[in-house]
């Protein structure tokens, strides 16, 4: 066998050995890297549309959740937003944490952590993605997803339930709608305090009706995202 052939075979052996060692290192790193799996609960039949997300730790190491925020869902962008860009709005029903706060939540191997949400609790965060409080003419809502960031840089994305977009519209309409209904049903003698003048009562009614008209106009202007329809709302999907 020629020397050149021996050299080539020796070089290939060294190369394959290096590739094998590198692959072993990558495998070891991935085995010890936390990984979350999320499961979304059913959306409750309520005005606020409460739902929860359970995140399970599938790896034999503790997962550290650093931030949770609402981001726009996009097929064309896979860029991970930096936690430093998080806003001051909150997402959770029963916890005061803002999107800018570091959570430092530990999820043990085989364990899970539950986050509770509602249309009302995520409304401010959603309006930072798409301003649905002040639409100008017909406006298409955008799809969103909840991003759960781990301290190692991994991100677990959970799409919003399909019925949540209609509930976001409803949560901006129902409060003033109910106030107007109550005003119309109430006896004229108990609608206002006795010392209110007629002018004062008229001004309150006018202000309430103006707010109701603006809410109805906004409700009509907002269109559900592409691929989302009222069937998803009625089926509570």
NORWO-V189043 format. One record per residue. N is the residue number from 1. RES is the residue in one letter. NEAR is the number of other C-alpha atoms within 8 Angstrom. Layout:
BEGIN
<<N:RES:NEAR> <N:RES:NEAR>>
END
This chain:
BEGIN
<<1:X:4> <2:X:5> <3:X:6> <4:X:6> <5:X:8> <6:X:9> <7:X:8> <8:X:8> <9:X:8> <10:X:8> <11:X:8> <12:X:8> <13:X:8> <14:X:8> <15:X:8> <16:X:8> <17:X:8> <18:X:8> <19:X:8> <20:X:8> <21:X:8> <22:X:8> <23:X:8> <24:X:8> <25:X:8> <26:X:8> <27:X:8> <28:X:8> <29:X:8> <30:X:7> <31:X:7> <32:X:9> <33:X:9> <34:X:11> <35:X:9> <36:X:10> <37:X:9> <38:X:10> <39:X:7> <40:X:9> <41:X:8> <42:X:8> <43:X:12> <44:X:8> <45:X:6> <46:X:6> <47:X:8> <48:X:9> <49:X:13> <50:X:11> <51:X:12> <52:X:12> <53:X:12> <54:X:12> <55:X:11> <56:X:12> <57:X:16> <58:X:10> <59:X:12> <60:X:8> <61:X:9> <62:X:11> <63:X:14> <64:X:11> <65:X:14> <66:X:12> <67:X:14> <68:X:10> <69:X:10> <70:X:12> <71:X:9> <72:X:9> <73:X:9> <74:X:7> <75:X:5> <76:X:4> <77:X:5> <78:X:6> <79:X:4> <80:X:5> <81:X:5> <82:X:6> <83:X:7> <84:X:5> <85:X:7> <86:X:9> <87:X:8> <88:X:7> <89:X:9> <90:X:12> <91:X:13> <92:X:13> <93:X:8> <94:X:5> <95:X:5> <96:X:6> <97:X:9> <98:X:10> <99:X:13> <100:X:12> <101:X:7> <102:X:6> <103:X:8> <104:X:8> <105:X:7> <106:X:8> <107:X:13> <108:X:10> <109:X:11> <110:X:9> <111:X:8> <112:X:10> <113:X:8> <114:X:8> <115:X:8> <116:X:11> <117:X:13> <118:X:12> <119:X:13> <120:X:9> <121:X:11> <122:X:13> <123:X:9> <124:X:9> <125:X:12> <126:X:11> <127:X:10> <128:X:7> <129:X:8> <130:X:8> <131:X:9> <132:X:9> <133:X:7> <134:X:6> <135:X:11> <136:X:6> <137:X:5> <138:X:9> <139:X:9> <140:X:8> <141:X:11> <142:X:9> <143:X:9> <144:X:11> <145:X:12> <146:X:12> <147:X:12> <148:X:12> <149:X:12> <150:X:12> <151:X:9> <152:X:6> <153:X:6> <154:X:8> <155:X:9> <156:X:10> <157:X:8> <158:X:8> <159:X:8> <160:X:9> <161:X:8> <162:X:9> <163:X:14> <164:X:11> <165:X:10> <166:X:10> <167:X:13> <168:X:11> <169:X:10> <170:X:10> <171:X:12> <172:X:9> <173:X:12> <174:X:9> <175:X:8> <176:X:11> <177:X:9> <178:X:8> <179:X:8> <180:X:11> <181:X:8> <182:X:8> <183:X:8> <184:X:6> <185:X:6> <186:X:8> <187:X:6> <188:X:6> <189:X:6> <190:X:7> <191:X:8> <192:X:8> <193:X:6> <194:X:5> <195:X:4> <196:X:8> <197:X:6> <198:X:6> <199:X:6> <200:X:8> <201:X:10> <202:X:8> <203:X:8> <204:X:8> <205:X:8> <206:X:8> <207:X:8> <208:X:10> <209:X:9> <210:X:8> <211:X:9> <212:X:12> <213:X:8> <214:X:8> <215:X:11> <216:X:9> <217:X:8> <218:X:12> <219:X:10> <220:X:8> <221:X:11> <222:X:13> <223:X:9> <224:X:11> <225:X:11> <226:X:4> <227:X:4> <228:X:8> <229:X:8> <230:X:8> <231:X:6> <232:X:11> <233:X:13> <234:X:8> <235:X:7> <236:X:10> <237:X:10>>
END
